[in-house]
Amino acid sequence: MIVGTALTNLRRRSLRSACMIFFAFMLSGCLFCCTVLADSLKGTLDNTIGRLGADIIVVPEEYEREMADSLFLGELCSFTFDRKWVSEIGKIEGIAECTPQLYMASLAADCCSAATQMIVFDPETDFIIAPWLMEEGFKLPGDGELYIGSLINPPEPDSIKFFGEDYRITGRLEKTGTSYDTCVFMTAGTAEQIRQSQGWEDAFGKPEKPASELVSSLMIRVEEGADAKAIARQINFSIDGAPVKAYTTNAILSGAIDSVESMSGYTSVLIWLMVILVTAALASVFTITMNERTKEFGILSCLGVSSKKLSGIVLTEGAAIGLTGGLLGAGLAFACIMIFEVPLKLALELPRINASLSFLLSLGLKCLGLSLGVSLLSSLYSAFKVGRADLDGLIKGEEL
């Protein structure tokens, strides 16, 4: 009886019900989207730091920002310094391992299958990419061979074109949720083949030095118990004339870390603000509506409907509004993220969006629960007043 009466009341006042459902819909949808965005950014940052495995990164001193954008956002970059500085830096006490990497960018043109970041690593010293290949059962690439990230889809499954030449794909790496998913990995031999091609010369000119003598970044792992910050300072101030600067991993990604923390803070403020506004709006509508329906409740009371059941009708209406709005908001947001994941990443310039089914379903239930809770909270005052009102006042239509 309570559920049937409540649903009939909502259908009879369809415009009012639609407006209230819209409030719950906006709350649920905004919570869902903001949480996915914040979680995706945080997940990308955590994965990037975890995948790097380096305590210190050395880059040309004017390219700190480009390096951070490359690591976190997957932006293409191409900068170098002379490899001779690697041995100088490697002599500093407290460094356990160091390995150079060279970054080369391809073009979004007929000469190349895609605009892709090419990462050249040294198999003899590498502690980042080589172990990753071994974990997946891959052998190290030879000359003319390379590995591609999980999000690269070349026209041919076993080859990719750079600057007019085809190179053999020896494997696709597992998805990491980092910028590595859009990179190509090779050794210096393959990099030199690319740099000596006519297409490269037409685009960038004839190389002055071979790829084996150039470095874009030096990844450093410090000894256990050593202070990474102190070693970075020593690199910066003890090597005269070095055109490079050392940063701890957290320091070079500090901008991204600050952005993620700010995004999380803004998301929390936005959600609490929406909860307060939606609660106030729904409570206002419920109060106004209940005052217009006092005679209706009076008639029901005369027909033997108890005060508890009258309160139950109001609460049931609140629950129905919260459930409907919450389900619509979370459901629409869920569908949009699942269907438009790639366009959303491109539009928002995000390296990844957390579209894990388990995460989205769990988040959807939380959004639905919040929407239901807010709607019930908004109807509590009206339910309480209806349950406490005297029969004469209800019949006369007095305000609750």
C-alpha positions as CSV (number, residue, x, y, z in Angstrom):
1,M,0.0,0.0,0.0
2,I,2.8,2.4,1.0
3,V,4.9,1.8,-2.2
4,G,1.9,1.8,-4.5
5,T,0.6,5.1,-3.1
6,A,4.0,6.7,-3.2
7,L,4.6,5.8,-6.8
8,T,1.1,6.9,-7.8
9,N,1.8,10.3,-6.2
10,L,5.1,10.6,-8.1
11,R,3.4,9.8,-11.4
12,R,0.5,12.2,-10.8
13,R,3.0,15.0,-10.2
14,S,5.3,14.1,-13.0
15,L,6.9,17.5,-13.6
16,R,7.8,18.0,-9.9
17,S,9.1,14.4,-9.7
18,A,11.2,14.9,-12.9
19,C,12.8,18.0,-11.4
20,M,13.6,16.2,-8.2
21,I,15.0,13.2,-10.1
22,F,17.2,15.6,-12.1
23,F,18.8,16.8,-8.9
24,A,19.7,13.3,-7.8
25,F,20.8,12.5,-11.4
26,M,23.2,15.4,-11.4
27,L,24.7,14.5,-8.0
28,S,25.2,10.8,-9.0
29,G,26.6,11.6,-12.5
30,C,29.0,14.3,-11.3
31,L,30.3,12.2,-8.5
32,F,30.9,9.3,-10.9
33,C,32.7,11.4,-13.5
34,C,34.8,13.4,-11.0
35,T,35.9,10.2,-9.2
36,V,36.9,8.4,-12.4
37,L,38.9,11.5,-13.5
38,A,40.7,11.8,-10.2
39,D,41.3,8.1,-9.8
40,S,42.7,7.9,-13.4
41,L,45.1,10.7,-12.8
42,K,46.3,9.2,-9.5
43,G,46.6,5.7,-11.0
44,T,48.6,7.1,-13.9
45,L,51.0,8.9,-11.6
46,D,51.5,5.8,-9.3
47,N,52.0,3.5,-12.3
48,T,54.5,6.0,-13.8
49,I,56.6,6.2,-10.7
50,G,56.4,2.4,-10.1
51,R,57.3,1.6,-13.7
52,L,60.3,4.0,-13.8
53,G,62.1,2.2,-11.0
54,A,64.6,5.1,-10.9
55,D,65.3,7.3,-7.9
56,I,67.0,10.1,-9.9
57,I,66.6,11.3,-13.5
58,V,69.2,13.4,-15.2
59,V,68.1,15.5,-18.2
60,P,69.4,18.6,-20.0
61,E,68.7,21.4,-17.6
62,E,66.2,23.3,-19.7
63,Y,64.1,20.3,-20.5
64,E,62.7,19.4,-17.1
65,R,59.1,20.3,-18.1
66,E,59.3,18.3,-21.4
67,M,60.6,15.3,-19.5
68,A,57.7,15.5,-17.0
69,D,55.1,15.8,-19.8
70,S,56.6,12.9,-21.6
71,L,56.6,10.6,-18.5
72,F,53.1,11.6,-17.3
73,L,51.1,12.7,-20.3
74,G,53.0,10.8,-23.1
75,E,53.9,14.0,-24.9
76,L,56.5,13.5,-27.7
77,C,60.0,14.9,-26.9
78,S,63.4,14.9,-28.4
79,F,66.4,16.4,-26.6
80,T,69.9,15.1,-26.1
81,F,73.3,15.6,-24.3
82,D,76.6,14.0,-25.0
83,R,77.1,10.4,-23.6
84,K,80.5,11.4,-22.2
85,W,78.8,12.8,-19.1
86,V,77.3,9.4,-18.2
87,S,80.6,8.0,-17.1
88,E,81.3,11.1,-15.0
89,I,78.0,10.9,-13.2
90,G,78.3,7.2,-12.7
91,K,81.5,7.7,-10.6
92,I,79.6,9.5,-7.9
93,E,79.4,7.6,-4.6
94,G,76.0,6.2,-3.7
95,I,74.9,5.4,-7.2
96,A,74.1,1.7,-7.6
97,E,73.0,1.6,-11.2
98,C,72.6,4.1,-14.0
99,T,71.4,3.6,-17.5
100,P,71.0,6.1,-20.4
101,Q,67.9,6.5,-22.6
102,L,67.5,8.3,-25.9
103,Y,64.2,9.8,-27.0
104,M,63.3,10.2,-30.7
105,A,60.0,11.4,-32.0
106,S,58.4,10.2,-35.3
107,L,56.1,12.3,-37.4
108,A,52.4,12.1,-38.1
109,A,53.0,12.0,-41.9
110,D,53.1,9.5,-44.8
111,C,56.7,8.6,-43.8
112,C,55.6,7.1,-40.5
113,S,52.8,4.8,-39.3
114,A,52.0,7.2,-36.4
115,A,53.5,10.1,-34.4
116,T,55.2,8.0,-31.8
117,Q,57.8,8.4,-29.0
118,M,60.7,6.1,-29.7
119,I,62.8,5.1,-26.6
120,V,66.3,3.8,-27.2
121,F,67.7,1.8,-24.2
122,D,71.0,0.2,-23.5
123,P,70.6,-3.6,-22.8
124,E,73.9,-3.8,-21.0
125,T,73.0,-1.3,-18.2
126,D,69.2,-1.1,-18.4
127,F,67.2,-1.9,-15.3
128,I,63.8,-0.5,-16.5
129,I,62.9,-1.9,-19.9
130,A,65.0,-5.0,-20.2
131,P,63.7,-6.6,-17.0
132,W,60.1,-5.7,-18.2
133,L,60.8,-7.6,-21.4
134,M,62.2,-10.6,-19.5
135,E,59.1,-10.7,-17.3
136,E,56.9,-11.1,-20.3
137,G,59.1,-13.8,-21.8
138,F,60.5,-11.5,-24.6
139,K,64.1,-11.5,-25.9
140,L,66.0,-8.3,-26.3
141,P,65.4,-6.7,-29.8
142,G,68.2,-6.9,-32.4
143,D,69.0,-4.4,-35.2
144,G,65.9,-3.6,-37.2
145,E,63.6,-5.0,-34.4
146,L,61.5,-3.2,-31.8
147,Y,58.7,-3.6,-29.3
148,I,55.6,-1.5,-29.2
149,G,53.4,-0.3,-26.4
150,S,49.9,-1.8,-25.9
151,L,48.0,1.2,-27.4
152,I,50.0,1.4,-30.7
153,N,48.1,-0.1,-33.6
154,P,50.2,-0.1,-36.8
155,P,48.6,-0.9,-40.2
156,E,50.6,-4.1,-40.4
157,P,50.6,-6.5,-37.4
158,D,54.3,-7.4,-37.6
159,S,55.9,-4.2,-39.0
160,I,55.8,-0.5,-38.4
161,K,57.1,2.3,-40.7
162,F,59.4,5.1,-39.6
163,F,60.7,7.7,-42.1
164,G,59.9,5.6,-45.1
165,E,61.4,2.3,-43.8
166,D,59.7,-0.7,-42.3
167,Y,60.9,-2.2,-39.0
168,R,60.0,-5.6,-37.5
169,I,57.7,-5.7,-34.5
170,T,58.9,-8.5,-32.2
171,G,56.2,-8.1,-29.6
172,R,53.6,-6.0,-28.0
173,L,54.1,-5.1,-24.3
174,E,51.3,-5.5,-21.7
175,K,49.2,-2.5,-20.8
176,T,50.7,-0.4,-18.0
177,G,48.4,2.6,-17.8
178,T,51.4,4.9,-18.4
179,S,52.9,6.8,-21.3
180,Y,54.9,3.7,-22.1
181,D,51.7,2.3,-23.7
182,T,52.2,4.7,-26.6
183,C,56.0,4.2,-27.0
184,V,58.2,2.1,-29.2
185,F,61.3,0.5,-27.6
186,M,64.6,-0.3,-29.5
187,T,68.3,-0.5,-29.1
188,A,70.9,1.9,-30.5
189,G,71.4,-0.2,-33.6
190,T,67.9,0.2,-34.8
191,A,67.9,3.9,-33.8
192,E,70.9,4.4,-36.0
193,Q,69.2,2.8,-38.9
194,I,66.3,5.2,-38.5
195,R,68.6,8.2,-38.1
196,Q,70.6,7.3,-41.2
197,S,67.5,6.9,-43.4
198,Q,66.7,9.4,-46.2
199,G,63.3,10.1,-44.5
200,W,65.0,11.2,-41.3
201,E,67.5,13.3,-43.2
202,D,64.7,15.0,-45.1
203,A,62.9,15.8,-41.9
204,F,65.7,16.7,-39.5
205,G,68.9,16.9,-41.5
206,K,71.9,14.7,-41.4
207,P,72.8,13.5,-37.9
208,E,76.1,14.9,-36.5
209,K,76.6,12.1,-34.0
210,P,75.6,8.4,-34.0
211,A,72.7,7.4,-31.7
212,S,75.2,5.5,-29.4
213,E,76.8,8.8,-28.4
214,L,73.6,10.6,-27.5
215,V,71.6,10.5,-24.3
216,S,68.2,12.1,-23.5
217,S,67.9,11.0,-19.9
218,L,70.1,9.2,-17.4
219,M,68.1,7.0,-15.1
220,I,69.8,6.4,-11.7
221,R,69.0,4.0,-8.9
222,V,70.8,4.8,-5.7
223,E,72.3,2.4,-3.2
224,E,70.1,1.1,-0.4
225,G,70.0,3.7,2.5
226,A,71.5,6.4,0.3
227,D,69.8,9.9,0.2
228,A,68.6,10.4,-3.4
229,K,68.2,14.2,-2.8
230,A,71.8,14.5,-1.6
231,I,73.1,12.6,-4.6
232,A,71.1,14.7,-7.0
233,R,72.6,17.9,-5.4
234,Q,76.1,16.4,-5.7
235,I,75.5,15.7,-9.4
236,N,74.3,19.3,-9.9
237,F,77.2,21.0,-8.1
238,S,80.2,18.7,-8.4
239,I,80.5,18.1,-12.1
240,D,81.9,21.3,-13.8
241,G,80.5,22.2,-17.2
242,A,77.9,19.5,-17.3
243,P,74.9,20.8,-19.4
244,V,72.5,18.6,-17.3
245,K,70.5,18.7,-14.1
246,A,69.6,15.9,-11.8
247,Y,66.1,15.6,-10.2
248,T,64.6,13.0,-7.9
249,T,61.7,11.2,-9.5
250,N,59.2,13.0,-7.2
251,A,60.8,16.4,-8.0
252,I,60.6,16.0,-11.8
253,L,57.0,14.9,-11.4
254,S,56.2,17.5,-8.8
255,G,53.9,19.4,-11.1
256,A,51.9,16.3,-11.9
257,I,51.8,15.3,-8.2
258,D,50.5,18.8,-7.3
259,S,47.9,18.7,-10.1
260,V,46.6,15.3,-9.0
261,E,46.4,16.4,-5.3
262,S,44.6,19.6,-6.4
263,M,42.2,17.6,-8.5
264,S,41.5,15.3,-5.6
265,G,40.9,18.3,-3.4
266,Y,38.7,20.1,-5.9
267,T,36.7,16.9,-6.4
268,S,36.0,16.5,-2.7
269,V,34.9,20.1,-2.4
270,L,32.7,19.8,-5.5
271,I,31.0,16.6,-4.2
272,W,30.4,18.1,-0.7
273,L,29.0,21.3,-2.3
274,M,26.7,19.3,-4.5
275,V,25.5,17.1,-1.6
276,I,24.6,20.2,0.4
277,L,22.9,22.0,-2.6
278,V,21.0,18.9,-3.7
279,T,19.9,18.1,-0.1
280,A,18.7,21.7,0.4
281,A,16.9,21.8,-3.0
282,L,15.2,18.4,-2.4
283,A,14.3,19.3,1.2
284,S,12.7,22.6,0.0
285,V,10.7,20.9,-2.7
286,F,9.5,18.2,-0.3
287,T,8.5,20.8,2.3
288,I,6.6,22.9,-0.3
289,T,4.9,19.8,-1.8
290,M,3.9,18.3,1.6
291,N,2.3,21.6,2.6
292,E,0.3,21.5,-0.6
293,R,-0.8,18.0,0.2
294,T,-2.0,18.3,3.8
295,K,-5.6,17.7,2.9
296,E,-4.6,14.6,1.0
297,F,-2.9,13.3,4.1
298,G,-5.8,14.3,6.2
299,I,-8.2,12.2,4.0
300,L,-5.8,9.2,4.2
301,S,-5.7,9.6,7.9
302,C,-9.5,9.6,8.1
303,L,-9.6,6.4,6.0
304,G,-7.5,4.7,8.8
305,V,-3.9,5.2,7.5
306,S,-1.7,5.5,10.5
307,S,0.9,8.3,11.0
308,K,3.7,5.8,10.5
309,K,2.3,4.8,7.1
310,L,1.9,8.5,6.1
311,S,5.6,9.0,7.0
312,G,6.4,5.9,5.1
313,I,4.8,7.2,2.0
314,V,6.9,10.4,2.1
315,L,10.1,8.4,2.7
316,T,9.2,6.0,-0.1
317,E,8.8,8.9,-2.5
318,G,12.2,10.1,-1.4
319,A,13.8,6.7,-1.9
320,A,12.2,6.3,-5.3
321,I,13.5,9.7,-6.4
322,G,17.0,9.0,-5.1
323,L,17.1,5.5,-6.7
324,T,15.8,6.7,-10.1
325,G,18.1,9.7,-10.3
326,G,21.1,7.8,-8.9
327,L,20.6,5.0,-11.3
328,L,20.2,7.3,-14.3
329,G,23.2,9.4,-13.4
330,A,25.6,6.6,-12.7
331,G,24.3,4.5,-15.5
332,L,24.7,7.2,-18.1
333,A,28.2,8.1,-16.9
334,F,29.1,4.4,-16.9
335,A,27.9,4.0,-20.5
336,C,29.7,7.1,-21.7
337,I,33.0,6.1,-20.2
338,M,32.8,2.5,-21.5
339,I,31.7,3.7,-25.0
340,F,33.8,6.9,-25.4
341,E,36.9,5.9,-23.4
342,V,39.4,6.7,-26.2
343,P,37.7,10.0,-27.4
344,L,37.5,11.2,-23.8
345,K,41.2,10.5,-23.3
346,L,42.0,12.5,-26.4
347,A,39.7,15.4,-25.5
348,L,40.9,15.6,-21.9
349,E,44.5,14.9,-22.8
350,L,44.7,12.1,-20.3
351,P,47.2,9.2,-20.7
352,R,44.6,6.7,-19.4
353,I,41.0,6.5,-18.0
354,N,40.3,3.9,-15.4
355,A,37.6,1.9,-17.3
356,S,38.0,-1.3,-15.2
357,L,34.6,-3.0,-15.0
358,S,34.9,-3.8,-11.3
359,F,36.0,-0.3,-10.4
360,L,33.1,1.3,-12.4
361,L,30.5,-1.0,-11.0
362,S,31.7,-0.5,-7.5
363,L,31.7,3.3,-8.0
364,G,28.2,3.1,-9.6
365,L,26.9,1.4,-6.4
366,K,28.5,4.1,-4.2
367,C,26.9,6.9,-6.4
368,L,23.6,5.2,-6.2
369,G,23.9,4.8,-2.4
370,L,24.8,8.5,-2.0
371,S,22.0,9.6,-4.2
372,L,19.5,7.5,-2.2
373,G,20.9,8.7,1.1
374,V,20.7,12.4,0.1
375,S,17.1,12.0,-1.1
376,L,16.0,10.2,2.0
377,L,17.7,12.8,4.2
378,S,15.9,15.5,2.3
379,S,12.5,13.8,2.9
380,L,13.1,13.1,6.6
381,Y,11.8,16.5,7.8
382,S,8.6,16.3,5.8
383,A,8.1,12.7,6.9
384,F,8.6,13.7,10.5
385,K,6.1,16.6,10.3
386,V,3.4,14.5,8.5
387,G,3.7,11.8,11.2
388,R,3.4,14.3,14.0
389,A,0.6,16.5,12.6
390,D,-2.8,16.3,14.2
391,L,-5.8,15.1,12.2
392,D,-7.7,18.4,12.4
393,G,-4.8,20.4,11.1
394,L,-4.3,18.0,8.2
395,I,-8.0,18.2,7.2
396,K,-8.0,22.0,7.4
397,G,-4.9,22.1,5.2
398,E,-2.7,23.9,7.8
399,E,1.0,24.2,7.1
400,L,3.1,21.4,8.6
